[in-house]
């Protein structure tokens, strides 16, 4: 197991120095699910929500969140995000919406946190817009799917 890099030799939290690392193209993909009542999902799909296009607003929120990750997570580096893609897949039988975010940069550190933050905020936006109809919605299975680039190379969930 590798050591935790966000602590110095004295055990104090610090921001990792990436100044000597080369800039490389890096991408990360994360995913998550929101479960809801079938009526809530139908309202979203039919566009009957009084607040407007729920998935459109959630997509923009996810993109904005990826760009603001360093402001939200204390030891994250601010990164020049080059692309953010948010995809939603509706699963009526399960009464869920699956969110997947892919974030890219050319930088000295990766964008895993940006992809995870994008998913979380996109799903929270769905919750916020629909909570008056369904307070029992559940966000679940938020996780990194893959990352590419950098010194550690590529990683894909489920592959050794």
HUQUI-V204581 format. One record per pair of residues at least 24 apart in sequence whose ideal C-beta (glycine too) atoms are under 10 Angstrom apart, sorted by the first residue. I is the first residue (numbers start at 1). J is the second residue. Records with the same first field share a line. If there is no record, write none. Layout:
# HUQUI-V204581
I = J ; J
This chain:
# HUQUI-V204581
2 = 152
5 = 75
6 = 74 ; 75 ; 76
7 = 75
13 = 74 ; 75
14 = 75
15 = 70 ; 74 ; 75 ; 76 ; 77
16 = 75 ; 76 ; 77 ; 108 ; 109
17 = 77 ; 108
18 = 77 ; 107 ; 108 ; 109 ; 110 ; 150
19 = 108
20 = 108
21 = 107 ; 108 ; 109 ; 150 ; 151
22 = 107 ; 108 ; 150 ; 151
23 = 80 ; 105 ; 106 ; 107 ; 108 ; 109 ; 149 ; 150
24 = 105 ; 106 ; 107 ; 108 ; 109 ; 110 ; 148 ; 149 ; 150 ; 151
25 = 82 ; 104 ; 105 ; 106 ; 107 ; 148 ; 149 ; 150
26 = 79 ; 82 ; 103 ; 104 ; 105 ; 106 ; 107 ; 108 ; 109 ; 110 ; 111 ; 112 ; 114 ; 147 ; 148 ; 149 ; 150
27 = 82 ; 83 ; 85 ; 102 ; 103 ; 104 ; 105 ; 110 ; 111 ; 112 ; 115 ; 146 ; 147 ; 148 ; 149 ; 154
28 = 66 ; 101 ; 102 ; 103 ; 104 ; 105 ; 110 ; 111 ; 112 ; 113 ; 114 ; 115 ; 116 ; 118 ; 144 ; 145 ; 146 ; 147 ; 148 ; 149 ; 155
29 = 85 ; 87 ; 100 ; 101 ; 102 ; 103 ; 104 ; 111 ; 112 ; 115 ; 116 ; 119 ; 144 ; 145 ; 146 ; 147 ; 148 ; 156 ; 157
30 = 66 ; 99 ; 100 ; 101 ; 102 ; 103 ; 111 ; 112 ; 113 ; 114 ; 115 ; 116 ; 117 ; 118 ; 119 ; 120 ; 142 ; 143 ; 144 ; 145 ; 146 ; 147 ; 157
31 = 87 ; 89 ; 98 ; 99 ; 100 ; 101 ; 102 ; 115 ; 116 ; 119 ; 123 ; 141 ; 142 ; 143 ; 144 ; 145 ; 146 ; 157
32 = 97 ; 98 ; 99 ; 100 ; 101 ; 116 ; 118 ; 119 ; 120 ; 122 ; 123 ; 124 ; 139 ; 140 ; 141 ; 142 ; 143
33 = 89 ; 91 ; 94 ; 96 ; 97 ; 98 ; 99 ; 119 ; 123 ; 138 ; 139 ; 140 ; 141 ; 142
34 = 58 ; 88 ; 95 ; 96 ; 97 ; 98 ; 99 ; 122 ; 123 ; 124 ; 125 ; 126 ; 127 ; 130 ; 137 ; 138 ; 139 ; 140 ; 141 ; 142
35 = 91 ; 94 ; 95 ; 96 ; 97 ; 134 ; 136 ; 137 ; 138 ; 139 ; 140 ; 141
36 = 95 ; 96 ; 97 ; 126 ; 127 ; 130 ; 133 ; 134 ; 136 ; 137 ; 138
37 = 95 ; 130 ; 133 ; 134 ; 136 ; 137
38 = 92 ; 93 ; 94 ; 95 ; 134
39 = 95 ; 133 ; 134
40 = 95 ; 97 ; 126 ; 130 ; 131 ; 132 ; 133 ; 134 ; 136 ; 137
41 = 90 ; 91 ; 92 ; 94 ; 95 ; 96 ; 97 ; 130 ; 134 ; 137
42 = 92 ; 95
43 = 130 ; 133 ; 134
44 = 88 ; 90 ; 97 ; 126 ; 129 ; 130 ; 133
45 = 90 ; 92 ; 97
48 = 133
49 = 129 ; 130 ; 132 ; 133
50 = 129 ; 132 ; 133
51 = 128 ; 129 ; 130 ; 132
52 = 129
53 = 129
54 = 88 ; 97 ; 125 ; 126 ; 128 ; 129 ; 130
55 = 86 ; 87 ; 88 ; 90 ; 97 ; 99 ; 122 ; 125 ; 126 ; 129
56 = 88
57 = 122 ; 125 ; 126 ; 128 ; 129
58 = 86 ; 88 ; 97 ; 99 ; 121 ; 122 ; 123 ; 124 ; 125 ; 126 ; 127 ; 128 ; 129
59 = 84 ; 85 ; 86 ; 87 ; 88 ; 99 ; 101 ; 118 ; 122 ; 125
60 = 86 ; 122 ; 125
61 = 86 ; 118 ; 121 ; 122 ; 123 ; 124 ; 125 ; 126 ; 128 ; 129
62 = 86 ; 87 ; 88 ; 99 ; 100 ; 101 ; 103 ; 115 ; 117 ; 118 ; 119 ; 120 ; 121 ; 122 ; 123 ; 124 ; 125
63 = 101 ; 103 ; 118 ; 121 ; 122
64 = 118 ; 121 ; 122 ; 125
65 = 101 ; 114 ; 116 ; 117 ; 118 ; 119 ; 120 ; 121 ; 122 ; 124 ; 125
66 = 101 ; 102 ; 103 ; 104 ; 105 ; 111 ; 113 ; 114 ; 115 ; 116 ; 117 ; 118 ; 119 ; 121 ; 122
67 = 103 ; 114 ; 117 ; 118
68 = 114 ; 117 ; 118 ; 121
69 = 103 ; 111 ; 112 ; 113 ; 114 ; 115 ; 116 ; 117 ; 118 ; 121
70 = 113 ; 114 ; 117
72 = 113 ; 117 ; 120 ; 121
73 = 113 ; 114 ; 116 ; 117
75 = 113
76 = 109 ; 111 ; 112 ; 113 ; 114 ; 117
77 = 107 ; 108 ; 109 ; 110 ; 111 ; 113
78 = 107
79 = 103 ; 104 ; 105 ; 106 ; 107 ; 108 ; 109 ; 110 ; 111 ; 113 ; 114
80 = 105 ; 106 ; 107
81 = 105 ; 106 ; 107 ; 111 ; 114 ; 118
82 = 106 ; 107 ; 111
83 = 111
84 = 111 ; 114 ; 115 ; 118
85 = 115 ; 118
86 = 115 ; 118 ; 119 ; 121 ; 122
87 = 122
88 = 122 ; 123 ; 126
95 = 134 ; 137
96 = 137 ; 138 ; 140 ; 141
97 = 122 ; 123 ; 126 ; 137
98 = 123 ; 141
99 = 123 ; 125 ; 126 ; 139 ; 142
100 = 145
101 = 145
102 = 145 ; 146
103 = 147
104 = 148 ; 149
105 = 149
106 = 149
107 = 149 ; 150
108 = 150 ; 151
109 = 149 ; 150 ; 151
110 = 147 ; 148 ; 149 ; 150 ; 151 ; 152 ; 155
111 = 147 ; 148 ; 149 ; 150
112 = 144 ; 146 ; 147 ; 155
113 = 144
115 = 144 ; 145 ; 146 ; 147
116 = 142 ; 143 ; 144 ; 145
117 = 142
119 = 143 ; 144 ; 145
